[in-house]
Amino acid sequence: MKEVCLIGFGKWGRKVFSSLNKINIISKIHLKKSRFDKNDIDYSNLDWVIITTNVDQHYGLVKKYLKKKINVFCEKPLTNSVEKDKELILLSKKMRTKLYISDIENYKIKNLEIIKENFISRSKFSSNKKNILSRLVYHDFTYIYDKILNKRLQKIKILINKKGQLSFVAIIDNKKFFFNYNLNQKKNVHSFNKKNLKTKKNVLKDMLTDVISEKANFKKNIKISIFANTMINKINDYLN
């Protein structure tokens, strides 16, 4: 049986907490609603720390618990810096701990085909119009990782960049990928070449179960994380 601690209890943190409660190999869930929560925890019994705070807090929290030699699951992206990502990955190896960054989209079993022109569309209504790259774009690069691994990024062109909206095209290995994001629409859509990527299956629970039971592919997850964060950092360079 596993003992875990969840740090962060915002909207997503509550969803993670709900899924953790459904995993039968977990014997106890400790909760810290924020990094400032003074709830005392016996770290010696912890198998995993689950971090769902704001991304700006990830680096400090992940580093803190890795140094305590506790396995860490972190919401994506690991940090806002690929160099800091690599630092934490090396620290995890040094401490002989497990480190996993959320790649929930890879738990949706979809057979996707890359063609000459590919269209990724995501829309929903959100009062938070910020951080589209880290909140949404990151996810889409995680599930196309296998399809474009070792392929050359030739060009990025920003098409729309305004409040709650981002559209751009990336040319990779002479194939075009059109990414379109809109946080101002009521209709909730996530598709790849018109194929629906939404699912009713609790893929969050599936991912957390694999991670906590240590059945997940941790080495591949690290590669996916570095790749996705590298891509969103490159796109961010074009936005600034």
C-alpha positions in Angstrom: 0.0 0.0 0.0 1.1 3.5 -0.8 1.0 6.8 1.2 0.9 10.0 -0.7 0.7 13.8 -0.1 -1.1 16.1 -2.5 0.1 19.7 -2.5 -2.3 22.2 -4.2 -6.0 22.1 -3.9 -7.3 24.4 -6.7 -9.7 23.3 -9.4 -7.3 20.8 -10.9 -6.0 19.7 -7.5 -9.5 18.8 -6.4 -9.9 16.6 -9.5 -6.6 14.9 -8.7 -7.7 14.3 -5.1 -10.9 12.7 -6.3 -9.0 10.3 -8.6 -6.4 9.5 -5.9 -9.3 8.5 -3.6 -10.3 5.9 -6.2 -6.9 4.2 -6.4 -7.0 1.1 -4.2 -3.3 0.8 -3.6 -3.3 4.1 -1.8 -3.7 3.7 2.0 -3.6 7.3 3.0 -3.7 10.8 1.4 -2.2 13.7 3.2 -3.3 17.2 2.0 -1.5 20.5 1.8 -3.8 23.0 0.2 -0.9 25.2 -0.7 2.9 25.5 -0.2 2.1 27.7 2.9 -0.1 25.0 4.5 1.4 24.2 7.9 -0.2 20.8 8.2 2.5 18.5 9.8 3.3 15.4 7.8 5.6 12.4 8.7 7.6 12.4 5.5 9.4 9.2 6.5 6.2 7.2 5.5 5.5 9.0 2.2 5.9 7.1 -1.1 4.9 10.0 -3.3 4.3 13.7 -3.3 1.8 14.9 -5.9 2.3 18.6 -6.9 -0.6 20.5 -8.5 0.3 24.1 -7.5 0.9 27.0 -9.9 3.8 26.2 -12.3 5.9 29.1 -10.8 6.0 27.0 -7.5 7.0 23.7 -9.2 10.8 24.1 -9.2 11.1 24.9 -5.5 8.6 22.2 -4.3 9.9 19.4 -6.6 13.5 20.2 -5.5 12.5 20.2 -1.8 10.9 16.7 -1.9 13.4 15.1 -4.2 16.1 16.2 -1.7 14.0 14.3 1.0 14.3 11.3 -1.3 10.6 11.1 -2.0 9.2 10.2 -5.4 7.4 13.2 -7.1 4.6 13.5 -9.5 4.3 17.0 -10.9 1.6 18.7 -13.0 2.9 19.9 -16.3 5.1 21.7 -17.2 7.8 20.7 -14.7 9.1 24.3 -14.7 9.1 27.2 -17.1 12.7 26.5 -18.0 14.2 23.5 -19.8 17.5 24.0 -18.0 15.7 23.9 -14.6 13.8 20.8 -15.8 17.1 19.1 -16.6 18.5 20.2 -13.2 15.6 18.5 -11.4 15.9 15.4 -13.5 19.5 15.0 -12.6 18.7 15.6 -8.9 16.1 12.8 -9.1 18.7 10.5 -10.5 21.2 11.5 -7.8 18.6 10.9 -5.0 17.5 7.6 -6.7 13.9 8.7 -6.8 11.1 8.6 -9.4 10.0 11.8 -11.1 7.0 11.9 -13.4 5.4 14.9 -15.2 1.8 14.7 -16.2 1.2 13.5 -19.7 -2.4 12.6 -19.4 -3.1 12.9 -23.1 -1.0 9.7 -23.7 -3.6 7.8 -21.7 -6.2 8.4 -24.3 -5.9 5.5 -26.6 -6.2 7.1 -30.1 -4.7 6.0 -33.4 -3.6 9.2 -34.9 -2.2 9.5 -38.4 0.2 12.4 -39.4 -0.6 13.7 -42.9 0.8 16.6 -45.0 -1.5 19.2 -43.2 -2.6 18.5 -39.6 -5.1 20.4 -37.6 -5.1 20.5 -33.8 -8.2 22.4 -32.3 -9.0 23.1 -28.7 -11.8 25.4 -27.5 -13.7 25.9 -24.3 -14.8 28.8 -22.1 -12.5 29.8 -19.4 -12.4 33.0 -17.3 -8.6 32.5 -17.2 -7.3 33.6 -20.6 -3.6 33.3 -19.7 -0.9 30.7 -20.1 -2.3 28.9 -23.1 1.1 27.5 -24.0 1.6 25.7 -20.7 -2.0 24.8 -20.1 -3.0 23.5 -23.5 -0.3 23.5 -26.1 2.1 21.5 -23.9 -0.4 18.6 -23.9 -0.7 18.5 -27.6 3.0 18.1 -28.1 3.1 15.2 -25.6 0.9 12.9 -27.7 2.5 13.7 -31.0 6.0 13.1 -29.6 6.3 9.6 -31.1 5.1 10.9 -34.4 7.7 13.7 -34.8 10.6 12.3 -32.8 13.9 13.3 -34.3 12.1 15.4 -37.0 13.4 18.8 -37.8 11.4 21.9 -36.8 11.7 24.1 -39.8 9.4 27.1 -39.1 6.9 28.5 -36.7 4.5 31.2 -37.7 2.0 32.9 -35.3 -1.4 33.4 -36.9 -3.5 34.8 -34.0 -2.4 36.0 -30.6 -5.0 37.9 -28.6 -6.8 37.5 -25.3 -7.9 33.9 -24.9 -6.9 33.0 -28.4 -3.7 31.6 -30.0 -3.2 30.1 -33.4 0.1 29.1 -35.0 1.5 26.8 -37.6 4.6 24.7 -37.1 6.4 23.1 -40.1 8.1 19.9 -39.0 9.7 17.5 -41.5 7.9 19.3 -44.3 4.5 18.7 -42.7 2.3 21.5 -41.5 0.7 21.4 -38.0 -2.0 24.0 -37.5 -2.6 24.6 -33.8 -5.8 26.6 -32.9 -6.8 27.5 -29.3 -9.8 29.5 -28.1 -10.8 30.0 -24.5 -13.8 32.3 -25.4 -16.2 29.6 -26.8 -18.9 27.7 -25.0 -18.4 24.5 -27.0 -15.8 22.2 -25.5 -13.7 20.8 -28.3 -10.4 18.9 -28.5 -9.6 17.3 -31.9 -6.7 16.1 -34.1 -7.5 16.1 -37.8 -11.2 16.2 -36.8 -10.8 13.1 -34.6 -12.3 13.7 -31.2 -9.7 13.5 -28.4 -12.2 13.9 -25.6 -13.1 10.8 -23.5 -15.4 9.9 -20.7 -12.8 7.4 -19.3 -11.0 8.5 -16.1 -7.6 8.7 -17.7 -6.3 10.8 -14.8 -6.9 7.9 -12.5 -5.2 5.5 -15.0 -2.1 7.7 -15.2 -1.9 8.2 -11.4 -2.3 4.5 -10.8 0.5 3.6 -13.3 2.8 6.2 -11.7 2.2 5.4 -8.0 2.4 1.6 -8.7 5.7 2.4 -10.6 4.4 0.7 -13.8 4.7 3.8 -15.9 7.5 4.4 -18.4 9.5 7.0 -16.4 12.4 7.3 -18.9 10.1 8.0 -21.8 8.0 10.4 -19.7 11.1 12.5 -19.0 12.0 12.6 -22.8 8.4 13.6 -23.6 8.5 16.4 -20.9 11.7 17.9 -22.2 10.5 17.8 -25.7 7.1 19.4 -25.0 8.6 22.1 -22.8 11.3 22.8 -25.5 8.6 23.3 -28.1 6.5 25.6 -26.0 9.6 27.7 -25.1 10.4 28.0 -28.9 6.8 29.1 -29.6 7.0 31.6 -26.7 10.1 33.1 -28.3 8.0 34.0 -31.4 5.3 35.5 -29.2 7.7 37.9 -27.3 
